[in-house]
Amino acid sequence: MKKMLVLLVGAIPLFTCAQTSSAKTHKDSVAYYQGELNKLRHKTTDSLMKTDEYKALADELKHQKQKSEGYSGMVVYGDIAHTDYANFNNSIVQNGFSAMQPMSFRFGFGVSAKTRRTMLDFYFATAGLNNKSTKGDENIKSSFSNLLQLDLGCDLLKSKTFSLYPYVGLSLRASDLSYSKPVQTNSSYTNITNIISNDQSTHSESFRVGYQFGIGFDAAIKKHGECGKTILFTKIGTNSAMGGDVYKINGIEYRPDIRHGDWLVSIGFKFATYN
């Protein structure tokens, strides 16, 4: 019995080596035949591309794409946005703060496409920079941004070079409002409960459904080979929040009557490929 056990234990490495060798041989065979198929595929493709019929069809496809008004591509842009702070400024100026300036800048990116007369812009994100009001070492900051903005327009011109289109759209919108003031500490504190004697700083965001409408203008400014072009575009319109912004601060709904984006101008580039 002991001899049989010894023989079985001694046979395990041999069995393992045999299995490993078999698996390696199988793997090598798969790689070989896969490589041969790839060679045959490349050879067939090369032969096809050299035929007169293929060349003629490819040339006609390029020609038709060049004639097409349709395109799709990436977009980068910047906004010059106006915000109506009139009522909000009247309130904070009475407390000694400077008035908020109405103009701000935003930056974004997305994709754009045109099919016949239909213009479609989908912007992934547009981030806004802060407007600021100060009084000594206290400050108020305000900004607004958009996410997943979809604009749909109709081109009024039949041209490969220029487009003029009214547009409407929807988006997710986030507005930001904060007030900061240096924390007052208690130098005579006795424990953690009375180290801070006064902290009035606060921050809140308002998330709403946004809507856009206006008019856009595109101009092709540079051609890239036979299938692409760079387009300079501008949009003039409005970008507003449905129902106005509402900020929740410690359970209180605060409506500051700030109208972000009551008008704005977008300027950017589309890096397009003909459809």
Sequence and secondary structure as in RCSB ss.txt:
>XXXX:A:sequence
MKKMLVLLVGAIPLFTCAQTSSAKTHKDSVAYYQGELNKLRHKTTDSLMKTDEYKALADELKHQKQKSEGYSGMV
VYGDIAHTDYANFNNSIVQNGFSAMQPMSFRFGFGVSAKTRRTMLDFYFATAGLNNKSTKGDENIKSSFSNLLQL
DLGCDLLKSKTFSLYPYVGLSLRASDLSYSKPVQTNSSYTNITNIISNDQSTHSESFRVGYQFGIGFDAAIKKHG
ECGKTILFTKIGTNSAMGGDVYKINGIEYRPDIRHGDWLVSIGFKFATYN
>XXXX:A:secstr
 HHHHHHHHHHHHHHHHHHHHHHHHHHHHHHHHHHHHHHHHHHHHHHHHTSHHHHHHHHHHHHHHHH   EEEEE
EEEEEEEEE HHHHHHHHTTT     SEEEEEEEEEEEEETTEEEEEEEEEEE  EEEEETTEEEEEEEEEEEEE
EEEE     SSEEEEEEEEEEEEEEEEEEE   EE TT  SGGGSEEE   EEEEEEEEEEEEEEEEEEEEEEET
TTEEEEEEEEEEEEEETT   EEETTEEE    EEEEEEEEEEEEEEEE 
